[in-house]
Amino acid sequence: MNEAVIEHEVDFVSPRARMLRRFFSNPAGVIPAIFLVVLAATAITFFFLSWKHVPFPSDPNQTNLAQKLLPPSAAHPLGTDNLGRDVWTRLLHGTYISLTVGFVAVVVSLTIGIIVGAVSGYLGGWIDNVLMRVVDALMCFPTFPLILTVVAYLGPSIWNVIVVIGLVSWTGTARLVRAEFLTLRESEYVRAAKAMGQKRLAIIFRHILPNAAAPILVTAVLGVPGAILTEAGLSYLGFGVQPPQATWGNIITDGKVYILEAWWLILFPGLAILLTALAFYLTGDALRKAAQTRTERK
């Protein structure tokens, strides 16, 4: 009797609430998510400090050749680089640049992907065919060389890097959204909305898109580390965010010449990239599992 009542009550829990409950009951997803929250708070803090020109814990661009290539110590927890700059300070200030590239590039990518996928999946027909052939053509190009070529042509800067990464990496999102819309457009609530005379845009954005939010959210979370790694690769090759602005990628670039005598210049920013990417992937995987139905998980 009690079990039947419990099952009946669970039926009234929204899919979003069930997803969140499953996610927060999974430590493998919650712990990385907490790490990402702390990282985001750090990025926001040092963004405002840089905006207000507050040199905390010190000026990330202040050089001191008398203290160059010092190993980690109490005065410099992560050592100094070839210009005597404190690596710990540069790593902290570089956090908001790296995360900004990741998040904003994903927002650009999601915006394009959702629009293309929604139009393609909802309208179907020749529009679907044309849009999907464009997606197929873009997916034929290797992503990183294409980004590298465009950034080299436009010139290296943070906004060029963000826009190019976003413009190149939306194809997977478009395919995912299209697949969700192809399934959901035949739902009863969509038919009811059509029968009530609601316009297409209202049906797409009020009824279908909110019900496709879970897989889109997972795609967004998994897309951020990819953008961060792409920026790090571009910075390593000299086409990313330019010095003296600190990013995790160009800290590694500055240290690659001194890898044998100053291992800390490679190790610590490399660990920052690794741990951040791993946290995003673990969080995204936990969200994906939480979004699946019980039948799919079996």
Backbone as CSV, one residue per row, in Angstrom:
resi,resn,N_x,N_y,N_z,CA_x,CA_y,CA_z,C_x,C_y,C_z
1,MET,0.830,-1.205,0.000,0.000,0.000,0.000,0.864,1.254,0.000
2,ASN,1.827,1.280,0.945,2.707,2.449,1.034,3.564,2.597,-0.213
3,GLU,4.048,1.436,-0.751,4.888,1.491,-1.958,4.101,2.049,-3.137
4,ALA,2.824,1.657,-3.233,1.985,2.160,-4.321,1.796,3.658,-4.205
5,VAL,1.615,4.143,-2.973,1.441,5.582,-2.760,2.714,6.326,-3.134
6,ILE,3.873,5.755,-2.739,5.150,6.393,-3.059,5.348,6.478,-4.558
7,GLU,5.056,5.346,-5.269,5.202,5.351,-6.725,4.282,6.388,-7.352
8,HIS,3.058,6.486,-6.818,2.102,7.448,-7.355,2.582,8.880,-7.151
9,GLU,3.229,9.136,-6.018,3.750,10.478,-5.745,4.933,10.797,-6.637
10,VAL,5.772,9.776,-6.915,6.954,10.007,-7.755,6.551,10.416,-9.161
11,ASP,5.373,9.859,-9.614,4.928,10.171,-10.963,4.699,11.667,-11.153
12,PHE,4.405,12.391,-10.051,4.113,13.800,-10.173,5.364,14.667,-10.089
13,VAL,6.535,14.042,-9.863,7.779,14.786,-9.839,8.195,15.083,-11.267
14,SER,8.559,16.324,-11.545,8.914,16.715,-12.901,10.206,16.024,-13.337
15,PRO,10.405,15.804,-14.646,11.649,15.189,-15.122,12.889,15.966,-14.698
16,ARG,12.782,17.301,-14.668,13.935,18.113,-14.261,14.286,17.869,-12.793
17,ALA,13.247,17.755,-11.943,13.492,17.493,-10.522,14.088,16.110,-10.318
18,ARG,13.607,15.118,-11.075,14.180,13.770,-10.973,15.631,13.763,-11.414
19,MET,15.929,14.509,-12.474,17.300,14.583,-12.964,18.225,15.184,-11.906
20,LEU,17.802,16.285,-11.306,18.629,16.930,-10.282,18.800,16.038,-9.063
21,ARG,17.737,15.322,-8.680,17.829,14.441,-7.519,18.816,13.311,-7.775
22,ARG,18.762,12.735,-8.985,19.717,11.667,-9.315,21.136,12.207,-9.375
23,PHE,21.280,13.440,-9.898,22.633,14.017,-10.002,23.234,14.258,-8.622
24,PHE,22.475,14.865,-7.712,23.008,15.195,-6.386,23.197,13.963,-5.500
25,SER,22.644,12.834,-5.913,22.880,11.596,-5.164,24.108,10.844,-5.673
26,ASN,24.782,11.411,-6.654,25.964,10.768,-7.249,27.224,11.548,-6.865
27,PRO,28.026,11.052,-5.928,29.234,11.786,-5.502,30.228,12.011,-6.639
28,ALA,30.246,11.101,-7.611,31.175,11.241,-8.729,30.865,12.465,-9.585
29,GLY,29.645,12.984,-9.475,29.299,14.204,-10.185,29.301,15.433,-9.292
30,VAL,28.917,15.244,-8.027,28.805,16.381,-7.112,30.182,16.950,-6.761
31,ILE,31.156,16.087,-6.487,32.488,16.564,-6.088,33.141,17.386,-7.211
32,PRO,33.175,16.898,-8.464,33.706,17.755,-9.545,32.905,19.040,-9.731
33,ALA,31.584,18.966,-9.514,30.760,20.171,-9.658,31.132,21.214,-8.613
34,ILE,31.409,20.774,-7.377,31.845,21.693,-6.325,33.175,22.328,-6.704
35,PHE,34.077,21.520,-7.261,35.362,22.053,-7.726,35.149,23.136,-8.782
36,LEU,34.206,22.913,-9.691,33.931,23.892,-10.750,33.311,25.167,-10.186
37,VAL,32.479,25.025,-9.165,31.904,26.209,-8.524,33.001,27.052,-7.884
38,VAL,33.925,26.390,-7.189,35.057,27.106,-6.577,35.903,27.770,-7.663
39,LEU,36.117,27.057,-8.764,36.911,27.606,-9.863,36.225,28.822,-10.478
40,ALA,34.896,28.724,-10.661,34.146,29.857,-11.215,34.195,31.054,-10.275
41,ALA,34.085,30.801,-8.964,34.178,31.894,-7.991,35.557,32.549,-8.044
42,THR,36.599,31.734,-8.203,37.960,32.268,-8.341,38.080,33.132,-9.591
43,ALA,37.519,32.632,-10.699,37.585,33.384,-11.955,36.882,34.725,-11.836
44,ILE,35.693,34.741,-11.236,34.936,35.987,-11.074,35.699,36.964,-10.184
45,THR,36.266,36.444,-9.097,37.016,37.292,-8.165,38.182,37.968,-8.855
46,PHE,38.968,37.196,-9.587,40.158,37.767,-10.212,39.827,38.578,-11.458
47,PHE,38.642,38.358,-12.043,38.192,39.250,-13.113,37.976,40.655,-12.571
48,PHE,37.274,40.752,-11.430,37.028,42.072,-10.840,38.317,42.703,-10.321
49,LEU,39.222,41.887,-9.788,40.498,42.427,-9.333,41.294,43.001,-10.498
50,SER,41.298,42.285,-11.627,42.001,42.783,-12.814,41.312,44.017,-13.375
51,TRP,39.969,44.000,-13.345,39.203,45.142,-13.850,39.480,46.391,-13.028
52,LYS,39.629,46.215,-11.709,39.909,47.338,-10.818,41.406,47.606,-10.659
53,HIS,42.221,46.845,-11.392,43.682,46.993,-11.338,44.219,46.814,-9.919
54,VAL,43.681,45.801,-9.234,44.160,45.474,-7.887,45.192,44.358,-8.008
55,PRO,46.446,44.601,-7.651,47.501,43.596,-7.810,47.480,42.563,-6.683
56,PHE,46.508,41.642,-6.723,46.390,40.646,-5.656,46.555,39.244,-6.240
57,PRO,47.332,38.346,-5.589,48.208,38.604,-4.439,49.442,39.427,-4.789
58,SER,49.693,39.599,-6.078,50.721,40.532,-6.550,50.385,40.853,-7.996
59,ASP,51.157,41.723,-8.608,50.919,42.084,-10.004,51.354,40.915,-10.899
60,PRO,50.433,40.334,-11.671,50.806,39.173,-12.493,51.788,39.504,-13.613
61,ASN,51.909,40.773,-13.962,52.802,41.162,-15.055,54.079,41.850,-14.574
62,GLN,54.260,41.926,-13.259,55.454,42.588,-12.730,56.665,41.677,-12.887
63,THR,57.683,42.186,-13.560,58.900,41.408,-13.802,59.974,41.744,-12.777
64,ASN,60.819,40.759,-12.516,61.940,40.928,-11.597,63.019,39.932,-12.004
65,LEU,63.912,40.374,-12.883,64.912,39.468,-13.437,65.852,38.916,-12.379
66,ALA,65.938,39.590,-11.246,66.802,39.084,-10.170,66.203,37.832,-9.531
67,GLN,64.900,37.594,-9.748,64.244,36.425,-9.160,63.690,35.478,-10.223
68,LYS,64.269,35.446,-11.388,63.747,34.612,-12.461,64.051,33.132,-12.221
69,LEU,63.114,32.291,-12.645,63.238,30.830,-12.596,63.542,30.308,-11.196
70,LEU,62.905,30.923,-10.188,63.047,30.425,-8.823,62.090,29.249,-8.620
71,PRO,62.515,28.181,-7.961,61.624,27.040,-7.705,60.555,27.406,-6.674
72,PRO,59.537,26.577,-6.526,58.491,26.850,-5.525,59.072,27.038,-4.130
73,SER,58.554,28.050,-3.443,59.026,28.378,-2.099,57.893,29.062,-1.349
74,ALA,58.167,29.465,-0.102,57.144,30.164,0.683,56.788,31.499,0.055
75,ALA,57.773,32.187,-0.504,57.522,33.493,-1.124,56.802,33.342,-2.458
76,HIS,57.119,32.275,-3.183,56.512,32.015,-4.503,56.065,30.556,-4.515
77,PRO,54.819,30.286,-4.113,54.354,28.898,-3.945,54.509,28.026,-5.189
78,LEU,54.398,28.618,-6.380,54.546,27.846,-7.620,55.765,28.294,-8.412
79,GLY,56.696,28.990,-7.779,57.912,29.424,-8.448,57.714,30.687,-9.269
80,THR,58.753,31.049,-10.011,58.699,32.216,-10.899,59.084,31.800,-12.308
81,ASP,58.730,32.644,-13.284,59.031,32.302,-14.679,60.329,32.968,-15.128
82,ASN,60.561,32.956,-16.434,61.830,33.457,-16.974,61.983,34.974,-16.847
83,LEU,60.875,35.675,-16.520,60.956,37.125,-16.301,60.793,37.484,-14.820
84,GLY,60.801,36.489,-13.960,60.678,36.735,-12.532,59.254,36.966,-12.066
85,ARG,58.259,36.672,-12.897,56.866,36.853,-12.508,56.385,35.658,-11.692
86,ASP,55.533,35.929,-10.709,55.034,34.882,-9.823,54.035,33.995,-10.575
87,VAL,54.337,32.699,-10.678,53.502,31.775,-11.447,52.138,31.578,-10.777
88,TRP,52.083,31.541,-9.439,50.827,31.383,-8.713,49.867,32.519,-9.036
89,THR,50.387,33.741,-9.024,49.555,34.899,-9.339,49.074,34.851,-10.778
90,ARG,49.952,34.509,-11.699,49.563,34.448,-13.112,48.558,33.325,-13.355
91,LEU,48.712,32.232,-12.626,47.767,31.124,-12.771,46.378,31.537,-12.298
92,LEU,46.300,32.254,-11.183,45.012,32.709,-10.664,44.358,33.712,-11.606
93,HIS,45.148,34.671,-12.098,44.584,35.670,-13.011,44.249,35.056,-14.372
94,GLY,44.961,34.002,-14.738,44.666,33.329,-16.002,43.413,32.479,-15.955
95,THR,42.916,32.200,-14.742,41.726,31.366,-14.591,40.525,31.986,-15.289
96,TYR,40.317,33.277,-15.094,39.108,33.892,-15.668,39.208,34.007,-17.181
97,ILE,40.436,34.151,-17.719,40.582,34.189,-19.173,40.249,32.827,-19.771
98,SER,40.821,31.773,-19.205,40.591,30.434,-19.737,39.121,30.036,-19.624
99,LEU,38.495,30.319,-18.470,37.083,29.978,-18.312,36.176,30.853,-19.173
100,THR,36.560,32.127,-19.345,35.778,33.005,-20.219,35.766,32.477,-21.642
101,VAL,36.933,32.066,-22.124,37.015,31.488,-23.468,36.113,30.259,-23.553
102,GLY,36.184,29.387,-22.536,35.385,28.177,-22.566,33.895,28.452,-22.552
103,PHE,33.437,29.279,-21.620,32.003,29.509,-21.460,31.417,30.318,-22.620
104,VAL,32.078,31.402,-23.010,31.512,32.253,-24.061,31.529,31.529,-25.408
105,ALA,32.598,30.785,-25.681,32.643,30.012,-26.927,31.510,28.993,-26.967
106,VAL,31.218,28.360,-25.837,30.121,27.392,-25.784,28.770,28.090,-25.957
107,VAL,28.608,29.294,-25.400,27.360,30.041,-25.591,27.144,30.354,-27.074
108,VAL,28.210,30.799,-27.750,28.113,31.068,-29.195,27.758,29.789,-29.944
109,SER,28.457,28.705,-29.610,28.215,27.423,-30.267,26.795,26.923,-30.025
110,LEU,26.329,27.003,-28.772,24.979,26.541,-28.447,23.912,27.365,-29.154
111,THR,24.120,28.675,-29.198,23.127,29.540,-29.843,22.928,29.157,-31.300
112,ILE,24.033,29.007,-32.019,23.939,28.630,-33.440,23.383,27.221,-33.584
113,GLY,23.906,26.289,-32.780,23.473,24.898,-32.880,22.009,24.713,-32.556
114,ILE,21.512,25.406,-31.533,20.102,25.272,-31.153,19.196,25.836,-32.244
115,ILE,19.563,26.993,-32.795,18.733,27.594,-33.851,18.672,26.689,-35.076
116,VAL,19.843,26.249,-35.535,19.890,25.396,-36.735,19.193,24.064,-36.478
117,GLY,19.478,23.433,-35.340,18.877,22.141,-35.034,17.371,22.233,-34.840
118,ALA,16.909,23.297,-34.188,15.473,23.460,-33.950,14.722,23.667,-35.266
119,VAL,15.238,24.545,-36.102,14.585,24.805,-37.401,14.585,23.547,-38.255
120,SER,15.736,22.861,-38.283,15.856,21.657,-39.101,14.935,20.550,-38.611
121,GLY,14.931,20.303,-37.289,14.131,19.211,-36.755,12.639,19.475,-36.755
122,TYR,12.249,20.721,-36.551,10.824,21.030,-36.472,10.187,21.148,-37.855
123,LEU,10.860,21.824,-38.775,10.272,22.049,-40.096,10.433,20.831,-41.008
124,GLY,11.591,20.170,-40.937,11.824,18.998,-41.770,11.857,19.347,-43.248
125,GLY,11.604,18.363,-44.089,11.546,18.582,-45.535,12.850,19.059,-46.141
126,TRP,12.741,19.896,-47.162,13.934,20.349,-47.880,14.812,21.252,-47.011
127,ILE,14.190,21.975,-46.072,14.981,22.818,-45.159,15.898,21.944,-44.304
128,ASP,15.359,20.849,-43.805,16.141,19.903,-43.017,17.290,19.346,-43.855
129,ASN,17.009,18.970,-45.082,18.039,18.402,-45.955,19.166,19.396,-46.225
130,VAL,18.801,20.626,-46.526,19.813,21.641,-46.823,20.685,21.920,-45.600
131,LEU,20.044,22.139,-44.452,20.802,22.463,-43.237,21.711,21.311,-42.814
132,MET,21.220,20.086,-42.913,22.050,18.936,-42.518,23.198,18.688,-43.492
133,ARG,23.022,19.035,-44.750,24.143,18.892,-45.691,25.223,19.938,-45.387
134,VAL,24.780,21.140,-44.963,25.750,22.153,-44.536,26.515,21.664,-43.312
135,VAL,25.794,21.071,-42.365,26.438,20.524,-41.170,27.421,19.425,-41.549
136,ASP,27.008,18.530,-42.442,27.903,17.453,-42.877,29.167,18.002,-43.532
137,ALA,28.997,19.051,-44.343,30.162,19.636,-45.021,31.134,20.237,-44.013
138,LEU,30.596,20.935,-43.011,31.466,21.543,-41.998,32.163,20.498,-41.142
139,MET,31.471,19.377,-40.895,32.065,18.328,-40.064,33.173,17.573,-40.795
140,CYS,33.262,17.754,-42.109,34.337,17.105,-42.870,35.697,17.742,-42.601
141,PHE,35.686,19.012,-42.195,36.942,19.714,-41.946,37.458,19.370,-40.547
142,PRO,38.765,19.093,-40.418,39.329,18.911,-39.064,39.244,20.220,-38.286
143,THR,38.691,20.152,-37.084,38.322,21.360,-36.341,39.518,22.229,-35.976
144,PHE,40.534,21.638,-35.343,41.635,22.455,-34.834,42.417,23.141,-35.961
145,PRO,42.796,22.438,-37.044,43.475,23.146,-38.144,42.631,24.270,-38.743
146,LEU,41.301,24.056,-38.804,40.423,25.103,-39.334,40.433,26.323,-38.419
147,ILE,40.329,26.086,-37.086,40.382,27.192,-36.123,41.722,27.904,-36.207
148,LEU,42.791,27.137,-36.300,44.136,27.709,-36.365,44.301,28.587,-37.603
149,THR,43.763,28.129,-38.730,43.870,28.886,-39.973,43.106,30.213,-39.885
150,VAL,41.872,30.143,-39.371,41.050,31.349,-39.288,41.646,32.357,-38.313
151,VAL,42.114,31.867,-37.142,42.705,32.766,-36.152,43.983,33.391,-36.690
152,ALA,44.783,32.605,-37.422,46.007,33.150,-38.022,45.678,34.245,-39.031
153,TYR,44.556,34.088,-39.739,44.156,35.094,-40.729,43.606,36.348,-40.046
154,LEU,42.764,36.173,-39.029,42.146,37.314,-38.353,43.092,38.015,-37.385
155,GLY,44.047,37.269,-36.850,44.956,37.818,-35.856,44.616,37.284,-34.480
156,PRO,45.621,36.968,-33.673,45.366,36.390,-32.350,44.869,37.426,-31.350
157,SER,43.716,37.159,-30.768,43.175,37.970,-29.672,42.124,37.135,-28.977
158,ILE,41.752,37.526,-27.775,40.814,36.708,-27.012,39.456,36.623,-27.700
159,TRP,38.978,37.727,-28.275,37.653,37.695,-28.884,37.659,36.946,-30.205
160,ASN,38.731,37.046,-30.965,38.836,36.242,-32.185,38.848,34.759,-31.862
161,VAL,39.581,34.392,-30.819,39.640,32.987,-30.410,38.260,32.492,-29.991
162,ILE,37.559,33.279,-29.171,36.232,32.887,-28.689,35.257,32.721,-29.850
163,VAL,35.195,33.729,-30.723,34.230,33.699,-31.824,34.522,32.555,-32.781
164,VAL,35.790,32.349,-33.114,36.140,31.295,-34.069,35.830,29.914,-33.488
165,ILE,36.170,29.682,-32.226,35.856,28.391,-31.604,34.344,28.164,-31.602
166,GLY,33.577,29.198,-31.249,32.124,29.071,-31.230,31.535,28.814,-32.609
167,LEU,32.064,29.492,-33.626,31.525,29.359,-34.979,31.863,28.017,-35.621
168,VAL,32.903,27.375,-35.139,33.341,26.128,-35.749,32.763,24.898,-35.041
169,SER,32.380,25.042,-33.768,32.060,23.853,-32.969,30.564,23.672,-32.682
170,TRP,29.685,24.210,-33.513,28.248,24.127,-33.251,27.575,22.942,-33.936
171,THR,28.277,22.244,-34.812,27.641,21.215,-35.647,27.100,20.045,-34.819
172,GLY,27.866,19.612,-33.807,27.391,18.510,-32.969,26.129,18.869,-32.213
173,THR,26.072,20.104,-31.708,24.872,20.567,-31.006,23.673,20.599,-31.940
174,ALA,23.893,21.048,-33.182,22.792,21.107,-34.148,22.221,19.722,-34.411
175,ARG,23.075,18.735,-34.554,22.591,17.369,-34.789,21.812,16.829,-33.588
176,LEU,22.326,17.116,-32.386,21.643,16.657,-31.175,20.267,17.296,-31.045
177,VAL,20.197,18.615,-31.225,18.919,19.327,-31.090,17.943,18.855,-32.161
178,ARG,18.429,18.648,-33.374,17.560,18.150,-34.449,16.947,16.804,-34.074
179,ALA,17.771,15.896,-33.539,17.266,14.577,-33.151,16.196,14.691,-32.062
180,GLU,16.419,15.589,-31.090,15.423,15.777,-30.025,14.123,16.348,-30.586
181,PHE,14.236,17.298,-31.497,13.041,17.921,-32.064,12.263,16.936,-32.943
182,LEU,12.974,16.072,-33.664,12.286,15.073,-34.482,11.433,14.152,-33.622
183,THR,11.904,13.866,-32.412,11.158,13.009,-31.488,10.006,13.767,-30.830
184,LEU,10.300,14.981,-30.346,9.326,15.714,-29.535,8.234,16.392,-30.357
185,ARG,8.473,16.648,-31.636,7.462,17.381,-32.412,6.186,16.570,-32.634
186,GLU,6.281,15.243,-32.414,5.095,14.398,-32.557,4.402,14.150,-31.228
187,SER,4.857,14.821,-30.165,4.256,14.620,-28.849,2.845,15.203,-28.806
188,GLU,2.063,14.695,-27.866,0.666,15.130,-27.765,0.559,16.598,-27.390
189,TYR,1.459,17.073,-26.505,1.353,18.478,-26.103,1.697,19.422,-27.251
190,VAL,2.549,18.972,-28.189,2.839,19.786,-29.365,1.629,19.816,-30.297
191,ARG,0.981,18.670,-30.452,-0.229,18.627,-31.279,-1.322,19.497,-30.675
192,ALA,-1.422,19.468,-29.359,-2.429,20.308,-28.694,-2.131,21.784,-28.905
193,ALA,-0.843,22.149,-28.839,-0.458,23.545,-29.062,-0.784,23.986,-30.485
194,LYS,-0.555,23.085,-31.444,-0.899,23.398,-32.836,-2.409,23.567,-32.985
195,ALA,-3.165,22.687,-32.342,-4.622,22.761,-32.438,-5.165,24.048,-31.834
196,MET,-4.449,24.584,-30.841,-4.866,25.840,-30.210,-4.441,27.056,-31.033
197,GLY,-3.742,26.818,-32.143,-3.366,27.912,-33.033,-2.103,28.651,-32.649
198,GLN,-1.286,28.059,-31.794,-0.044,28.728,-31.401,0.930,28.765,-32.579
199,LYS,1.747,29.817,-32.627,2.691,30.000,-33.720,3.889,29.064,-33.560
200,ARG,4.616,28.893,-34.648,5.741,27.960,-34.649,6.802,28.333,-33.621
201,LEU,7.141,29.623,-33.558,8.178,30.041,-32.611,7.771,29.751,-31.177
202,ALA,6.493,29.958,-30.882,6.002,29.678,-29.530,6.092,28.190,-29.222
203,ILE,5.746,27.364,-30.190,5.817,25.911,-29.982,7.259,25.472,-29.786
204,ILE,8.169,26.040,-30.591,9.585,25.648,-30.515,10.187,26.041,-29.172
205,PHE,9.991,27.297,-28.778,10.709,27.810,-27.608,9.961,27.612,-26.292
206,ARG,8.631,27.460,-26.326,7.869,27.282,-25.085,7.602,25.822,-24.753
207,HIS,7.481,24.995,-25.783,7.055,23.619,-25.536,8.153,22.588,-25.816
208,ILE,8.800,22.682,-26.970,9.763,21.626,-27.333,11.119,21.858,-26.687
209,LEU,11.657,23.073,-26.810,13.019,23.334,-26.329,13.190,23.074,-24.832
210,PRO,12.251,23.501,-23.958,12.431,23.177,-22.528,12.497,21.681,-22.249
211,ASN,11.795,20.873,-23.039,11.818,19.425,-22.834,13.065,18.774,-23.424
212,ALA,13.801,19.526,-24.231,15.070,19.027,-24.775,16.262,19.623,-24.040
213,ALA,15.993,20.294,-22.908,17.052,21.037,-22.215,18.112,20.132,-21.600
214,ALA,17.720,18.952,-21.118,18.662,18.087,-20.403,19.853,17.670,-21.281
215,PRO,19.643,17.094,-22.461,20.808,16.739,-23.291,21.590,17.949,-23.784
216,ILE,20.910,19.076,-23.975,21.616,20.292,-24.390,22.533,20.772,-23.271
217,LEU,22.048,20.697,-22.020,22.864,21.084,-20.868,24.107,20.205,-20.764
218,VAL,23.937,18.914,-20.970,25.080,17.991,-20.937,26.085,18.353,-22.022
219,THR,25.588,18.649,-23.219,26.475,19.040,-24.320,27.237,20.310,-23.984
220,ALA,26.561,21.267,-23.348,27.219,22.523,-22.977,28.335,22.280,-21.974
221,VAL,28.048,21.470,-20.946,29.061,21.192,-19.922,30.263,20.485,-20.534
222,LEU,30.015,19.543,-21.435,31.116,18.811,-22.062,31.851,19.658,-23.097
223,GLY,31.213,20.722,-23.583,31.857,21.567,-24.590,32.858,22.552,-24.019
224,VAL,32.681,22.940,-22.747,33.575,23.934,-22.128,35.028,23.455,-22.082
225,PRO,35.316,22.229,-21.583,36.719,21.812,-21.563,37.341,21.724,-22.947
226,GLY,36.533,21.359,-23.945,37.056,21.328,-25.310,37.516,22.702,-25.766
227,ALA,36.718,23.737,-25.440,37.104,25.105,-25.806,38.342,25.553,-25.035
228,ILE,38.436,25.178,-23.753,39.607,25.542,-22.946,40.862,24.882,-23.516
229,LEU,40.754,23.610,-23.864,41.904,22.899,-24.433,42.295,23.480,-25.791
230,THR,41.308,23.885,-26.575,41.605,24.501,-27.870,42.341,25.814,-27.681
231,GLU,41.885,26.634,-26.724,42.572,27.901,-26.444,43.991,27.651,-25.964
232,ALA,44.163,26.631,-25.112,45.502,26.303,-24.623,46.409,25.881,-25.776
233,GLY,45.857,25.090,-26.701,46.647,24.682,-27.863,47.016,25.855,-28.754
234,LEU,46.060,26.766,-28.969,46.343,27.958,-29.769,47.391,28.837,-29.097
235,SER,47.272,29.008,-27.780,48.250,29.819,-27.052,49.632,29.179,-27.090
236,TYR,49.662,27.858,-27.011,50.947,27.150,-27.071,51.641,27.395,-28.407
237,LEU,50.843,27.501,-29.468,51.406,27.737,-30.803,51.597,29.228,-31.099
238,GLY,51.193,30.084,-30.157,51.377,31.524,-30.333,50.228,32.233,-31.016
239,PHE,49.078,31.541,-31.185,47.938,32.150,-31.873,46.762,32.397,-30.935
240,GLY,46.967,32.230,-29.635,45.890,32.439,-28.682,45.931,33.839,-28.107
241,VAL,45.494,33.945,-26.854,45.531,35.231,-26.149,46.991,35.644,-25.987
242,GLN,47.278,36.884,-26.324,48.669,37.322,-26.400,49.198,37.845,-25.065
243,PRO,50.517,37.625,-24.798,51.154,38.207,-23.613,51.076,39.734,-23.666
244,PRO,51.122,40.400,-22.496,51.416,39.828,-21.177,50.215,39.233,-20.464
245,GLN,49.028,39.238,-21.093,47.851,38.666,-20.457,48.091,37.184,-20.182
246,ALA,47.895,36.771,-18.946,48.181,35.396,-18.558,47.002,34.481,-18.867
247,THR,47.277,33.372,-19.526,46.333,32.256,-19.630,47.116,30.990,-19.328
248,TRP,46.397,29.925,-19.034,47.089,28.679,-18.728,47.919,28.214,-19.915
249,GLY,47.408,28.455,-21.109,48.128,28.021,-22.298,49.416,28.779,-22.530
250,ASN,49.391,30.114,-22.417,50.628,30.839,-22.704,51.627,30.799,-21.545
251,ILE,51.174,30.409,-20.328,52.148,30.154,-19.258,52.984,28.929,-19.630
252,ILE,52.317,27.917,-20.177,53.048,26.733,-20.650,53.966,27.100,-21.807
253,THR,53.467,27.959,-22.700,54.292,28.395,-23.834,55.561,29.076,-23.361
254,ASP,55.446,29.956,-22.372,56.625,30.646,-21.842,57.601,29.674,-21.196
255,GLY,57.088,28.568,-20.654,57.960,27.649,-19.927,58.515,26.504,-20.735
256,LYS,58.057,26.333,-21.990,58.495,25.161,-22.747,59.999,25.188,-23.036
257,VAL,60.579,26.377,-23.148,62.017,26.482,-23.413,62.819,26.056,-22.187
258,TYR,62.238,26.210,-21.006,62.951,25.950,-19.749,62.448,24.673,-19.071
259,ILE,61.917,23.734,-19.845,61.264,22.571,-19.267,62.219,21.721,-18.430
260,LEU,63.491,21.676,-18.782,64.447,20.850,-18.047,64.923,21.514,-16.762
261,GLU,65.008,22.829,-16.753,65.509,23.515,-15.565,64.408,24.157,-14.724
262,ALA,63.214,24.315,-15.276,62.104,24.934,-14.529,60.820,24.144,-14.798
263,TRP,60.756,22.940,-14.240,59.644,22.025,-14.488,58.296,22.595,-14.041
264,TRP,58.338,23.504,-13.047,57.092,24.040,-12.492,56.330,24.914,-13.486
265,LEU,57.016,25.440,-14.478,56.340,26.280,-15.479,55.413,25.460,-16.376
266,ILE,55.688,24.163,-16.485,54.851,23.278,-17.286,53.871,22.508,-16.408
267,LEU,54.345,22.055,-15.255,53.549,21.166,-14.419,52.278,21.820,-13.890
268,PHE,52.389,22.982,-13.272,51.239,23.562,-12.573,50.144,24.060,-13.514
269,PRO,50.449,24.808,-14.578,49.359,25.151,-15.509,48.799,23.923,-16.226
270,GLY,49.679,22.920,-16.476,49.182,21.679,-17.071,48.204,20.962,-16.161
271,LEU,48.504,20.942,-14.856,47.582,20.346,-13.883,46.273,21.122,-13.815
272,ALA,46.355,22.452,-13.900,45.137,23.268,-13.878,44.223,22.916,-15.053
273,ILE,44.815,22.774,-16.233,44.031,22.405,-17.420,43.472,21.001,-17.264
274,LEU,44.315,20.066,-16.805,43.887,18.675,-16.650,42.742,18.543,-15.652
275,LEU,42.891,19.132,-14.465,41.868,18.996,-13.428,40.561,19.674,-13.834
276,THR,40.674,20.822,-14.495,39.459,21.525,-14.933,38.724,20.725,-16.000
277,ALA,39.459,20.239,-16.993,38.831,19.434,-18.046,38.224,18.163,-17.462
278,LEU,38.939,17.508,-16.545,38.422,16.281,-15.925,37.157,16.564,-15.123
279,ALA,37.138,17.683,-14.386,35.953,18.041,-13.594,34.751,18.284,-14.493
280,PHE,34.956,18.975,-15.611,33.849,19.206,-16.547,33.352,17.890,-17.137
281,TYR,34.260,17.016,-17.529,33.854,15.747,-18.131,33.107,14.862,-17.127
282,LEU,33.588,14.808,-15.883,32.908,14.002,-14.867,31.525,14.571,-14.533
283,THR,31.442,15.910,-14.444,30.148,16.536,-14.190,29.187,16.295,-15.342
284,GLY,29.685,16.455,-16.566,28.846,16.209,-17.734,28.381,14.767,-17.824
285,ASP,29.271,13.825,-17.501,28.894,12.412,-17.528,27.839,12.110,-16.470
286,ALA,27.992,12.702,-15.277,26.988,12.511,-14.226,25.641,13.107,-14.631
287,LEU,25.670,14.269,-15.289,24.419,14.872,-15.770,23.775,13.995,-16.844
288,ARG,24.606,13.432,-17.712,24.073,12.551,-18.763,23.376,11.338,-18.158
289,LYS,24.006,10.727,-17.166,23.396,9.566,-16.518,22.124,9.958,-15.775
290,ALA,22.140,11.135,-15.150,20.960,11.585,-14.413,19.798,11.892,-15.346
291,ALA,20.125,12.316,-16.572,19.071,12.669,-17.531,18.441,11.449,-18.178
292,GLN,19.139,10.305,-18.127,18.604,9.102,-18.742,17.467,8.532,-17.911
293,THR,16.541,7.900,-18.583,15.459,7.218,-17.876,15.979,5.921,-17.282
294,ARG,15.195,5.348,-16.384,15.616,4.099,-15.739,15.808,2.987,-16.773
295,THR,14.963,2.944,-17.783,15.068,1.918,-18.809,16.351,2.069,-19.603
296,GLU,16.713,3.318,-19.948,17.934,3.564,-20.714,19.152,3.171,-19.914
297,ARG,19.140,3.449,-18.572,20.298,3.129,-17.753,20.522,1.629,-17.661
298,LYS,19.431,0.853,-17.704,19.579,-0.593,-17.695,20.135,-1.075,-19.024
